[in-house]
Amino acid sequence: MQLTLKHVPFLFALSAALLSSGCAVGPDYERPSVQVADSFRGAALLEGWKQATPSENALKGEWWTLYGDEDLNALIKQVEVNNQNVAQYVQRYRMARADLSSAEASLFPTVSLNGQIGRSKSGSLISNRSSLQGQVSWMPDIWGKLRRQAQSNRASAEASLADLANATLSAQATLARSYLQLRVLDKRVSLFDETIQVYENNLRTITNKYQAGTAVKTDVTQASQSLDSARSSRAALKLSRAKLEHAIAVLVGQTPESFSIPVRDAELPKVPAIPPALPSSLLERRPDIASAERAVAAANESIGIAIAGYFPDLTLSASGGYSKNSLHNLFSADNLVWSLGASAAMTILDFGKTSASVERARANYERTVAAYRQTVLQALQNVEDCLVSSVNLSEQLKHTTAAYEAAKETSRIMHNQYDAGMIDYTDVSSRDASRISAQQNLLSLYSSSLENSVTLIESLGGGWEGLAAEEPGKAQQ
């Protein structure tokens, strides 16, 4: 449908009126509701627990400092800089920001400038032509299509930023778990080194007794078996440590062959104490929840974009400039040329294509709502699992510690009885195996407790300190 020049002032006035009234077809966004209790059920199992309120502040920031390990602090800071998975999400966010800038630019007129100079010959006639003209084209956003597209791209950019935060948190948590496992393995290897030294001394002593005729051959073979078993277990632990070291190298963006973490037989990091008040509103800071909620917002705007397909698109254009057969005195009133125009276009019959687009947009919106709610439910499960595991691991540690102390005392008594000639070395070897097993189980459980604490921090979106819970729609810097 082509409009005449006399309609242009009216169309400008109509466009301005509609835009100022904020006309935009389609539903306005409202965050989907999710039924979430004020606190976690698993927190009630913790000693010293009290009812928490969603308004309480919770800690977030450099959560890894809770473990008090300078090597861990230094490694985690390399994740944001060198981790290649995080680097991919950085570039995805840059792309999303560029899409947003492009969508916002569509709300404004397009201005272009064309210049031309030429000389042509037709038969005996030679002519010159010079011109300089500017054009302005604008598509008034009468139905809110362009504004909704910009809002959709903004929500997508915020979701992309949340995805970046989630990828960073995931890499940091994975590194922390791997590092803490590695330090426990250092301790376990060190204890096997001490055990192997004791077993070597036992084997020499028993061999000397056997050669002197005061011990039997089976005592020697039992001592040798215990020594070889301890050496085998130590080798398996060293293999596990090497693999963890390789994994950490990749997480900090380095090649495994050029990266190493020195062995350290020091006191193990402490498991952070879970605070007595743990509101479920902490989940609102989880970047994956923020991303899912922003995806819902973007999908909602897509409905309005699809509905706008039922209405006509209006384009206003204007051009002006100078044109003459020569450059001399080009910029004069006599050489002025200009034009104004307006056009409108709409689909009359598309056999349900626009209706299908609207239906698809609505279905996609409902899909993102379901995905958002599922993300929240999964987050609740993750936290509850970690809280229950924390209580259970604490109970296991208490009983395993008692079992280790008992096994250690039994082993001491058995060695004294063997030295006094009261029992065979088979009994001593069996008690030593039980003591080593209890000791290694104790360290393994402690490692699980450290890992569970990291997983809990990750499940809460980065800990429970420092920063009040944010709205999911506010992307995290």
Phi, psi and omega per residue, in radians:
M1 nan 2.060 -3.109
Q2 -1.743 2.232 3.130
L3 -1.730 2.657 -3.131
T4 -1.555 2.963 -3.076
L5 -1.071 -0.591 -3.073
K6 -1.195 -0.297 3.120
H7 -1.454 -0.255 -2.989
V8 -1.062 -0.887 3.134
P9 -1.001 -0.691 3.131
F10 -1.111 -0.713 -3.120
L11 -1.183 -0.670 3.069
F12 -1.063 -0.781 -3.131
A13 -1.137 -0.714 3.131
L14 -1.134 -0.740 -3.134
S15 -1.095 -0.781 -3.141
A16 -1.079 -0.714 -3.122
A17 -1.143 -0.776 -3.126
L18 -1.155 -0.698 3.141
L19 -1.171 -0.707 3.142
S20 -1.170 -0.468 3.128
S21 -1.411 -0.101 3.102
G22 1.235 0.540 -3.119
C23 -1.144 2.214 3.082
A24 -2.696 2.111 -3.127
V25 -1.337 2.734 3.120
G26 1.745 2.902 -3.083
P27 -1.339 2.494 3.006
D28 -1.393 2.622 -3.003
Y29 -1.369 2.380 2.958
E30 -2.333 2.318 -3.108
R31 -1.089 2.312 3.118
P32 -1.079 2.502 3.132
S33 -1.470 2.503 3.069
V34 -2.350 2.234 -3.141
Q35 -1.373 1.923 -3.131
V36 -2.301 2.311 3.095
A37 -1.189 2.814 -3.103
D38 -1.229 -0.401 -3.098
S39 -2.512 2.947 -3.121
F40 -1.557 2.391 3.135
R41 -1.110 -0.663 -3.131
G42 -1.106 -0.457 -3.137
A43 -1.149 -0.456 -3.136
A44 -1.161 -0.311 3.137
L45 -1.419 -0.250 -3.072
L46 -1.370 2.509 3.114
E47 -1.178 2.319 3.135
G48 1.443 0.228 -3.102
W49 -1.215 2.542 3.005
K50 -2.415 2.778 -3.120
Q51 -1.113 2.286 -3.134
A52 -1.818 2.730 3.095
T53 -2.029 2.562 -3.090
P54 -1.071 -0.321 -3.096
S55 -1.406 -0.165 -3.102
E56 -1.226 2.470 3.104
N57 -1.244 2.713 3.126
A58 -2.458 2.712 -2.956
L59 -1.456 2.347 3.067
K60 -2.675 2.499 -3.135
G61 2.699 -2.283 3.118
E62 -1.445 1.279 -3.017
W63 -1.113 -0.451 -3.086
W64 -1.174 -0.322 3.112
T65 -1.199 -0.235 3.085
L66 -1.059 -0.399 -3.091
Y67 -1.547 -0.142 3.037
G68 1.070 0.659 -3.110
D69 -2.144 1.961 -3.079
E70 -1.135 -0.614 3.107
D71 -1.122 -0.724 3.089
L72 -1.098 -0.753 3.130
N73 -1.013 -0.785 -3.112
A74 -1.154 -0.689 -3.119
L75 -1.198 -0.742 -3.070
I76 -1.164 -0.580 3.133
K77 -1.152 -0.341 3.109
Q78 -1.376 -0.271 -3.075
V79 -1.101 -0.846 -3.099
E80 -1.113 -0.477 -3.059
V81 -1.568 -0.752 -2.927
N82 -1.973 -0.271 -3.100
N83 -1.182 2.170 -3.026
Q84 -1.316 -0.462 3.048
N85 -1.182 -0.746 3.073
V86 -1.095 -0.685 -3.140
A87 -1.060 -0.616 3.091
Q88 -1.111 -0.708 3.136
Y89 -1.233 -0.508 3.041
V90 -1.073 -0.782 -3.126
Q91 -1.239 -0.573 3.058
R92 -1.112 -0.662 3.103
Y93 -1.172 -0.690 3.074
R94 -1.052 -0.715 3.103
M95 -1.105 -0.737 3.137
A96 -1.130 -0.662 3.088
R97 -1.143 -0.654 3.104
A98 -1.144 -0.706 3.088
D99 -1.086 -0.670 3.112
L100 -1.136 -0.783 3.123
S101 -1.069 -0.682 3.117
S102 -1.135 -0.742 3.139
A103 -1.155 -0.701 3.121
E104 -1.173 -0.596 3.120
A105 -1.156 -0.463 -3.135
S106 -1.172 -0.282 3.132
L107 -1.319 -0.241 -3.038
F108 -1.951 2.799 3.137
P109 -1.114 2.685 3.033
T110 -1.746 2.201 -3.103
V111 -2.023 2.281 3.123
S112 -2.360 2.773 -3.124
L113 -2.339 2.259 -3.134
N114 -2.154 2.306 3.056
G115 -2.137 2.532 -3.103
Q116 -2.572 2.454 3.014
I117 -2.543 2.322 -3.077
G118 -2.744 2.872 3.124
R119 -2.441 2.280 -3.080
S120 -2.388 2.792 -3.135
K121 -2.299 2.262 3.075
S122 -2.291 1.860 -3.033
G123 1.160 -2.166 3.116
S124 -1.665 0.008 -3.067
L125 -1.681 2.154 3.068
I126 -1.925 2.281 -3.101
S127 -2.326 2.629 3.072
N128 -1.970 2.666 3.104
R129 -2.574 2.226 3.110
S130 -2.297 2.458 3.114
S131 -2.694 2.662 3.050
L132 -2.520 1.981 -3.040
Q133 -2.359 2.584 3.055
G134 -2.043 2.555 3.139
Q135 -2.209 2.482 3.059
V136 -2.213 2.227 3.114
S137 -2.282 2.362 -3.088
W138 -2.500 2.330 3.042
M139 -1.872 1.730 -3.130
P140 -1.037 2.343 -3.088
D141 -1.493 1.149 -3.034
I142 -1.126 -0.700 -3.044
W143 -1.715 0.092 3.092
G144 1.382 0.202 -3.095
K145 -1.093 -0.822 -3.094
L146 -1.230 -0.651 3.111
R147 -1.133 -0.714 3.118
R148 -1.172 -0.608 3.089
Q149 -1.117 -0.719 3.108
A150 -1.140 -0.720 3.109
Q151 -1.146 -0.663 3.094
S152 -1.107 -0.765 3.132
N153 -1.181 -0.579 3.088
R154 -1.143 -0.778 3.107
A155 -1.092 -0.672 3.115
S156 -1.149 -0.661 3.102
A157 -1.146 -0.700 3.096
E158 -1.161 -0.655 3.062
A159 -1.119 -0.681 3.127
S160 -1.139 -0.672 3.091
L161 -1.155 -0.678 3.076
A162 -1.148 -0.653 3.071
D163 -1.083 -0.676 3.085
L164 -1.095 -0.795 3.113
A165 -1.087 -0.670 -3.140
N166 -1.175 -0.733 3.117
A167 -1.124 -0.678 3.118
T168 -1.153 -0.816 3.128
L169 -1.074 -0.737 -3.140
S170 -1.089 -0.764 3.134
A171 -1.159 -0.710 3.118
Q172 -1.108 -0.765 -3.133
A173 -1.151 -0.711 3.115
T174 -1.091 -0.729 3.115
L175 -1.126 -0.762 -3.132
A176 -1.069 -0.789 3.123
R177 -1.064 -0.778 -3.128
S178 -1.117 -0.752 -3.116
Y179 -1.133 -0.784 -3.126
L180 -1.133 -0.675 3.043
Q181 -1.046 -0.734 -3.119
L182 -1.089 -0.726 -3.135
R183 -1.179 -0.619 3.067
V184 -1.168 -0.670 3.088
L185 -1.100 -0.654 3.066
D186 -1.001 -0.746 3.132
K187 -1.167 -0.724 -3.132
R188 -1.154 -0.710 3.096
V189 -1.112 -0.735 3.135
S190 -1.060 -0.704 3.116
L191 -1.180 -0.622 3.067
F192 -1.180 -0.597 3.085
D193 -1.063 -0.758 3.110
E194 -1.136 -0.723 -3.139
T195 -1.127 -0.746 3.132
I196 -1.077 -0.703 3.105
Q197 -1.085 -0.726 3.095
V198 -1.115 -0.758 -3.132
Y199 -1.136 -0.627 3.098
E200 -1.132 -0.727 3.093
N201 -1.128 -0.715 3.109
N202 -1.062 -0.773 -3.111
L203 -1.097 -0.720 3.118
R204 -1.125 -0.738 -3.119
T205 -1.121 -0.811 -3.103
I206 -1.189 -0.639 3.091
T207 -1.081 -0.739 3.099
N208 -1.103 -0.696 3.102
K209 -1.128 -0.694 3.138
Y210 -1.120 -0.750 3.128
Q211 -1.171 -0.480 3.110
A212 -1.499 -0.086 3.089
G213 1.490 0.228 -3.135
T214 -1.805 0.040 3.084
A215 -2.426 2.748 -3.131
V216 -1.674 2.890 -3.094
K217 -1.081 -0.634 -3.112
T218 -1.107 -0.494 3.078
D219 -1.124 -0.694 3.126
V220 -1.149 -0.804 -3.106
T221 -1.166 -0.624 3.096
Q222 -1.136 -0.750 3.122
A223 -1.124 -0.716 3.111
S224 -1.140 -0.698 3.113
Q225 -1.095 -0.776 3.132
S226 -1.068 -0.722 -3.141
L227 -1.125 -0.827 -3.126
D228 -1.151 -0.642 3.108
S229 -1.107 -0.726 3.120
A230 -1.151 -0.699 3.115
R231 -1.125 -0.670 3.121
S232 -1.139 -0.760 3.130
S233 -1.118 -0.687 3.101
R234 -1.083 -0.747 3.140
A235 -1.093 -0.686 3.120
A236 -1.122 -0.694 3.110
L237 -1.153 -0.675 3.121
K238 -1.149 -0.602 3.069
L239 -1.130 -0.767 3.115
S240 -1.083 -0.688 3.117
R241 -1.110 -0.748 3.138
A242 -1.055 -0.723 3.131
K243 -1.154 -0.687 3.081
L244 -1.111 -0.696 3.109
E245 -1.086 -0.699 3.093
H246 -1.126 -0.729 -3.141
A247 -1.109 -0.724 3.124
I248 -1.129 -0.665 3.116
A249 -1.011 -0.788 3.138
V250 -1.154 -0.661 -3.126
L251 -1.114 -0.556 3.129
V252 -1.723 0.248 3.015
G253 1.313 0.519 3.118
Q254 -2.124 2.795 3.105
T255 -1.401 2.493 -3.090
P256 -1.012 -0.614 -3.072
E257 -1.267 -0.343 -3.111
S258 -1.774 0.111 -3.028
F259 -2.170 2.441 3.077
S260 -2.668 2.663 3.051
I261 -2.101 2.030 -3.101
P262 -1.019 2.497 3.078
V263 -1.130 2.393 -3.109
R264 -2.427 2.002 3.108
D265 -1.741 1.247 -3.131
A266 -2.057 -3.131 3.108
E267 -1.095 2.380 -3.087
L268 -1.266 2.635 3.061
P269 -1.032 2.581 3.134
K270 -1.432 2.556 3.039
V271 -1.303 2.128 -3.114
P272 -1.056 2.451 3.103
A273 -1.334 2.302 3.106
I274 -1.322 2.291 -3.101
P275 -1.126 2.680 -3.103
P276 -1.196 -0.420 3.137
A277 -1.985 2.089 -3.076
L278 -2.351 1.501 -3.092
P279 -1.231 2.512 3.130
S280 -1.204 -0.259 3.102
S281 -1.134 -0.230 3.057
L282 -1.029 -0.492 -3.115
L283 -1.084 -0.404 -3.134
E284 -1.106 -0.304 3.132
R285 -1.553 -0.129 3.136
R286 -1.111 2.206 -3.081
P287 -1.124 -0.519 3.126
D288 -1.218 -0.567 3.063
I289 -1.215 -0.728 3.092
A290 -1.046 -0.741 3.135
S291 -1.117 -0.757 -3.137
A292 -1.121 -0.683 3.139
E293 -1.184 -0.677 3.111
R294 -1.195 -0.542 3.062
A295 -1.132 -0.628 3.073
V296 -1.118 -0.756 3.131
A297 -1.071 -0.750 3.128
A298 -1.123 -0.705 3.134
A299 -1.157 -0.609 3.099
N300 -1.093 -0.726 3.124
E301 -1.154 -0.523 3.138
S302 -1.133 -0.469 3.086
I303 -1.119 -0.825 3.112
G304 -1.088 -0.649 3.109
I305 -1.087 -0.748 3.141
A306 -1.180 -0.715 3.136
I307 -1.116 -0.578 3.132
A308 -1.078 -0.291 3.098
G309 -1.153 -0.294 3.083
Y310 -1.316 -0.311 -2.982
F311 -1.900 2.751 -3.085
P312 -1.267 2.632 3.011
D313 -1.697 2.272 -3.125
L314 -1.924 2.327 3.103
T315 -2.196 2.225 3.072
L316 -1.897 2.408 -3.106
S317 -2.443 2.645 3.081
A318 -2.628 2.547 3.098
S319 -2.521 2.678 3.126
G320 -2.870 2.721 -3.137
G321 2.951 -2.713 -3.088
Y322 -2.298 2.528 3.136
S323 -2.544 2.344 -3.107
K324 -2.780 2.822 -3.133
N325 -1.307 -0.160 3.117
S326 -2.574 2.888 3.127
L327 -1.323 -0.398 -3.085
H328 -1.095 2.169 3.072
N329 1.004 0.693 -3.100
L330 -1.148 -0.712 -3.047
F331 -1.561 1.270 3.088
S332 -2.301 2.796 -3.076
A333 -1.067 -0.558 -3.120
D334 -1.172 -0.436 -3.100
N335 -1.697 0.100 -3.111
L336 -1.247 2.310 3.053
V337 -2.262 2.529 3.114
W338 -2.727 2.855 3.080
S339 -2.758 2.625 3.054
L340 -2.232 2.574 -3.133
G341 -2.797 2.801 3.077
A342 -2.560 2.541 3.107
S343 -2.481 2.605 3.089
A344 -2.332 2.475 -3.124
A345 -2.471 2.408 3.067
M346 -2.613 2.730 -3.136
T347 -1.477 2.231 3.134
I348 -1.589 -0.739 -3.086
L349 -2.535 2.068 3.101
D350 -2.271 0.218 3.064
F351 0.993 0.684 3.038
G352 1.547 0.140 -3.119
K353 -1.120 -0.785 3.131
T354 -1.139 -0.727 3.106
S355 -1.067 -0.672 3.116
A356 -1.157 -0.642 3.111
S357 -1.133 -0.710 3.109
V358 -1.134 -0.764 -3.141
E359 -1.106 -0.704 3.122
R360 -1.120 -0.721 3.133
A361 -1.113 -0.715 3.127
R362 -1.146 -0.725 3.125
A363 -1.129 -0.697 3.115
N364 -1.129 -0.646 3.086
Y365 -1.077 -0.819 3.140
E366 -1.107 -0.609 3.098
R367 -1.105 -0.784 -3.134
T368 -1.182 -0.571 3.066
V369 -1.097 -0.800 3.120
A370 -1.096 -0.698 3.126
A371 -1.130 -0.687 3.109
Y372 -1.092 -0.840 -3.129
R373 -1.131 -0.657 3.105
Q374 -1.133 -0.666 3.102
T375 -1.082 -0.732 3.111
V376 -1.131 -0.788 3.134
L377 -1.084 -0.720 3.122
Q378 -1.126 -0.658 3.106
A379 -1.110 -0.741 3.105
L380 -1.066 -0.736 3.116
Q381 -1.088 -0.765 -3.126
N382 -1.019 -0.795 -3.107
V383 -1.188 -0.796 3.140
E384 -1.059 -0.705 3.108
D385 -1.054 -0.759 -3.107
C386 -1.181 -0.688 3.133
L387 -1.135 -0.783 3.110
V388 -1.131 -0.715 3.117
S389 -1.098 -0.656 3.135
S390 -1.063 -0.785 3.122
V391 -1.145 -0.776 -3.099
N392 -1.145 -0.743 3.138
L393 -1.146 -0.641 3.097
S394 -1.082 -0.717 3.107
E395 -1.146 -0.750 3.119
Q396 -1.100 -0.705 3.140
L397 -1.083 -0.702 -3.134
K398 -1.087 -0.823 -3.106
H399 -1.267 -0.646 3.132
T400 -1.193 -0.593 3.064
T401 -1.103 -0.767 3.104
A402 -1.113 -0.693 3.126
A403 -1.135 -0.672 3.124
Y404 -1.147 -0.769 3.131
E405 -1.076 -0.694 3.113
A406 -1.163 -0.742 3.133
A407 -1.137 -0.644 3.130
K408 -1.156 -0.730 3.123
E409 -1.189 -0.687 3.104
T410 -1.089 -0.738 3.127
S411 -1.087 -0.711 3.127
R412 -1.093 -0.759 3.137
I413 -1.116 -0.731 -3.131
M414 -1.093 -0.707 3.127
H415 -1.106 -0.707 3.115
N416 -1.133 -0.704 3.123
Q417 -1.152 -0.665 3.124
Y418 -1.168 -0.756 3.128
D419 -1.079 -0.496 3.119
A420 -1.495 -0.016 3.111
G421 1.356 0.373 -3.072
M422 -1.545 -0.472 -3.088
I423 -2.396 2.926 3.081
D424 -1.439 2.821 3.132
Y425 -1.207 -0.351 3.103
T426 -1.018 -0.714 3.118
D427 -1.156 -0.685 3.113
V428 -1.110 -0.796 -3.127
S429 -1.071 -0.706 3.136
S430 -1.117 -0.733 3.133
R431 -1.194 -0.647 3.091
D432 -1.106 -0.706 3.119
A433 -1.100 -0.696 3.114
S434 -1.152 -0.699 3.125
R435 -1.116 -0.770 3.141
I436 -1.126 -0.728 3.140
S437 -1.078 -0.769 3.137
A438 -1.138 -0.677 3.133
Q439 -1.135 -0.771 3.140
Q440 -1.221 -0.641 3.068
N441 -1.082 -0.666 3.127
L442 -1.091 -0.785 3.122
L443 -1.192 -0.653 3.115
S444 -1.109 -0.723 3.092
L445 -1.140 -0.669 3.114
Y446 -1.136 -0.678 3.073
S447 -1.076 -0.735 3.112
S448 -1.103 -0.637 3.114
S449 -1.153 -0.719 3.088
L450 -1.096 -0.805 3.133
E451 -1.086 -0.723 -3.133
N452 -1.119 -0.632 3.120
S453 -1.145 -0.671 3.088
V454 -1.145 -0.752 3.138
T455 -1.103 -0.657 3.085
L456 -1.110 -0.787 3.108
I457 -1.049 -0.764 3.118
E458 -1.115 -0.712 -3.116
S459 -1.153 -0.468 3.112
L460 -1.556 0.107 3.088
G461 1.494 0.259 3.089
G462 2.120 0.525 3.024
G463 1.815 -2.945 -3.055
W464 -2.338 0.353 -3.117
E465 -2.002 2.713 2.760
G466 1.470 -0.824 -2.965
L467 -2.124 2.350 3.099
A468 -1.164 2.682 -3.138
A469 -1.058 2.359 -3.137
E470 -1.668 2.801 2.996
E471 -1.168 2.463 3.136
P472 -1.025 -0.514 -3.105
G473 -1.290 -0.209 -3.141
K474 -1.582 1.869 -3.108
A475 -1.146 2.557 -3.073
Q476 -1.559 2.311 3.108
Q477 -1.392 nan nan
